[in-house]
Amino acid sequence: MLIIGIAGGTGCGKTTVVNQILNELPEGEVGVISQDSYYKDTSKLSFDERKKINFDHPRSIDFKLLRKHLSELKKGHAIEQPVYSFVEHNRTGDTITTQPRKVMIVEGILILSKLKLRDMFDIKIFVHADSDERLIRRLKRDISERGRDINEVLIRYQTTLKPMHQQFIEPMKEYADIIIPNNKYNTVAVNIVKTIINERLS
C-alpha cells in the first residue's frame, strides 16, 4: 500500500488536487481519508461550547485514531471512518466503511504537523495558495455549506485560522516532497505524482 499525505491551508485547493490524482488512476485502486473525519468527539459539550473550540489547532484532531486506522488499512483490514458534521461541530455517530486500497490518500490541513503520522506517508504533498484566495474560498464554503454568517467566518479567521496557519500549517512545507502552487490544474505536478505512484505500485 502506498500512502500519500496531502496538506495545505484551509481553502488552498487540496480537494481539487485529490480529484486530479483520482482521475489519473484506475478506479477502485485509490481510497481517500479526510482529516476532518477525525475531529475529536465533543458530545459532552453544549453546542455553544463546541462553537468556541479552536478547530485549527492540532489538539482538536484525534491523531491516535487516525494512525490506528491507517495501520489497520496497511494490514489489509477495513475501517469504520467517523462522519463529522460541521453544522453541529461534532461527530454524527455514523461511520463510513473504508476498504484498503493500493493507494490511500490522507488529506487535511494539519496532517503534516505530527511526526508519527508524517512517518506513515510515502509521499508528502503541500498545496500552496495565496492567503486572500484561501479566505475568499473559506467564506464562500462556510456560508453556503456550513451555516455560518460572514462575521462569524471573519472573526474565526482573524482569531484562530490565520495564527494557526502561521504556527502549524505553513511551517510544514519543509517536510513536503512536492509543493503544488495554487489549485489551478497543475499538469506537471500531478503528472509527477502519477509517475511516482505508478513506479511504486509496479
N, C-alpha and C positions, 0 to 999 in steps of 0.2 A: 504493500500500500504506500502511495505517495501522498504526503500531507502538505498542503500549501496554505500558508497564512497570508491573508490579505488585510492590511491595516491602513489607517489614514484617518484624518479628522472627519467629524460629522459633516455630511453633505459633500464629501470630496468626490464621490462617484465610484465607490467600492462595488456597489451592486452592478453598475454598468460593466466594470472590468470582469466581475464574476460571470456575468451573462456572456461577455465576449469569449471567455475561456470555455464556458459550457457549449457555446455554439460551434467551437472549433474541434470538439472532441466527440467521440461516438456516444450516442445516447445510452444511458444505463451504466456508464463507466465512471461517472462523476457524481459525488454527493456533496451537499453543502450543509455546514453547521454555522449558525449565526450566534455570535457572542450575545446578542440581545435576548436569546432564549434563556441565558444563564444569569440574568439578574436574580439576586437573592430573593427568596420568598419573604414577603413583607406582610403576611396575613395578620400578624399580631398588632400591626399598627392601624390607626384610623386612616381614612382617605386623606384628611388634611395633613396628617403626619407623613404619609407617603409622598405627598406633593413636595415636601421640603427636603427630601433625600437628594443628595448630590449624586446623580446617576452617571456623572462623567468621571468619578473617582474610581480607581481600581477596586476599592473595598466594597463597591456595590455589586461586584460580579462574583459569582460562585465558581472561581477558577478551579477549585478542587474537584467539583463535579464535572466540569468541562474536561479536565485532564483524565479523569476516570473514564468518561465516555469515549474519549479518543483512544485510550488504551484498550478498551473493550472492542472498539471497531477494528483496531490493529490485530486483535486476536481472532477476528472473524465473527464477532458476536454483534447482533443488532442492539440498538439502544433506544430508550424512550426519551426523546428530546423534549424538554419542557416547552409549553406555549406561554408566551408573555403578552400581557395587554398593556399598551402604552396609555390607553384611556384610563384604566384602573390603577396604573403604576404597580402591577402585581402579576404573578403567575396566575393563569386561569384554572389550574388544576388538571387541564387536559395535557396530553403528550402526543408527539408525532413519532411513530416507529421509523427509525432511520437505519437502513441496512448498510453494511460495509461495502465500499466500492473500491475500485483500483486507485481512484484519485479522490481524496476528501479535501474540500476547500473549507477553511475556517476563516470567517470574515468578521471584523469588528474593530472599533476604534482603539481598544485597549489590549488587543491580543499579543502585542509585542512587548508589553510592559512587565511581563512576568518571565523570569529566566527559565523556570521549569517548563512552561508552556512553549516558549520560544524554541527550546531544545527539541521539542517534538516535531517541529516543522522542517521539512526537507527543503522547501523554497519559501523565502520570506519576501513579500511584496509590500511596498508602501505606495499608496496612491496620493499624489500631492495635488492640491488645488488652492487657488488664491482664497484668502480668508473672506473677502467680500462675496465671492461666488458661493462659498460654503454657507455663509449666513443667509443669503437670499434663498438658497435651496432648502435650508433648515426652516426658514419662515414659511415657505410655501407648503412644505410637507407637514409641519406640526399643526398648522391652521387647518389644512384640508383633511388630513388623515388622523390626527391625534387629539382633536377637540380643544386646541389651545387658542388663546387670543394673542394678538400681536404684542401687547405689553408684557404678557407672561413670557413669551419667547425671547423678547429683547432683554428683559431683566435677567432671565436664566443665562442668556448668552454672556452678558456683562459680568455676572457674579460667579458663574461656575464654568460654563462652556469654554470661554476664552482662556481663563487662567489654567484650567485643567488641560486644555490642549497644549499650552506652552510648557506645562510641567511634565505631563505624562505621555503625550502623543507625538509632538514634533521631535523631541529628542530621540525617539525610537527609530528615526530614519537611519541612524548609524548601524542598526542591526539588519537592515533590509539588504537582500541580494539584488533586488531590482526596484528602482523608483520609477513609477509611471506618472508623468506630468499630466495634470488635469484629468478630465474624463472623456475628452473627445476620443473618437475611435482611433486609438493609437496602434496602428497595424504592426509597426516594427516591434514594440514592446510585447504585444500579445503573441506575435509570431515567435519571439524569443522564448516566451513562457511555454508555448505549444511545443517548440522544438525540444526544450529541456524535459518536458513531461513525456514526450514520445521516446526520447533517449532512455529515460529512467525506466519506463514501462517495458521497453524492449530488452 
